[in-house]
């Protein structure tokens, strides 16, 4: 049983977990396993009021319990985002554990890592939620370190399964990439949220536009959509910054194909789906080294890394790739090679199947000892 983002046809849902789940369904996995899919996607962004979210959470929990009782799965794999998703999936994990079903959690929300480092209370709450799992499936070393050092899992119970969104079509885009004339095109793909560094990106672009020719395409929407549009209008950037809204395939593939540079100045991440897609498309990447990003790229070789919340450093890094076509080609080529070797979907399918088989043979973990957490707040 997979519990994640499996929206019904016709329902517009966006985000990294949606892409991860959709890609799995387009792989060999449905032919190799008898899948039961449970959709737990959020109904709106920004989230609805707390009482609405609580009611929707109860509905999701009821639907999940019915699905577990009907399917009687051999294992449950829970995709976990941030915030309330941790509590939701923790409750689902404990129900499956009480029913004797092995639980594997695949956390994707970078903010969880930061919140646990800052607060002992949050860390204990997350530890209680994750304690229902026999294994935590990790996007990279940062999540594996978190699972071992903060959550108390053994390294064997915290295997790494990197993002698998370097699809065949995007890899073909990367292989066919050639030098392009005209002003460079910069692409951002994701939520237009404060935590994604949208304010810093627009501030950097306002400064860059005074000396450089380029265009920025923002593919996404979010809680800063209106503020971002107002900033662009106030700084006379309407010819530079283009708002694309949410873009679906194949239009998104066309954006990757037409871009030269990919930028993602997030404050926190797991391992961004859009990063892997941009690498597959051989774009020059400018990104913050948060979450598991350092697992995917090397500063100066396959990307330029900039500190989060630093518009000056972001401006300077973008200026380098805007003015140096040779650097753009070198970064893009190196990133494409890494994506082709490490981030395809079929290796991920093998890892999921192996993890599910191993989880069935492992004994259930004991509940966490609250006094065992020695990390400082």
WOFEN-V979231 format. One record per run of one state. SS is the DSSP state (@ for helix, = for strand, . for the rest). FROM is the first residue (numbers start at 1). LEN is the number of residues. If there is no record, write none. Layout:
# WOFEN-V979231
((SS/FROM/LEN) (SS/FROM/LEN))
This chain:
# WOFEN-V979231
((./1/1) (=/2/3) (./5/11) (@/16/10) (./26/3) (@/29/4) (./33/4) (=/37/3) (./40/10) (@/50/22) (./72/3) (=/75/6) (./81/3) (@/84/15) (./99/3) (=/102/6) (./108/2) (@/110/9) (./119/1) (@/120/11) (./131/4) (=/135/2) (./137/1) (=/138/1) (./139/2) (@/141/9) (./150/5) (@/155/3) (./158/2) (=/160/1) (./161/7) (@/168/8) (./176/8) (=/184/6) (./190/4) (@/194/3) (./197/1) (@/198/11) (./209/5) (=/214/6) (./220/5) (@/225/10) (./235/6) (=/241/3) (./244/7) (@/251/8) (./259/2) (=/261/4) (./265/8) (@/273/8) (./281/3) (=/284/5) (./289/4) (@/293/4) (./297/2) (=/299/1) (./300/3) (=/303/4) (./307/4) (@/311/13) (./324/1) (@/325/18) (./343/2) (@/345/17) (./362/8) (@/370/3) (./373/5))
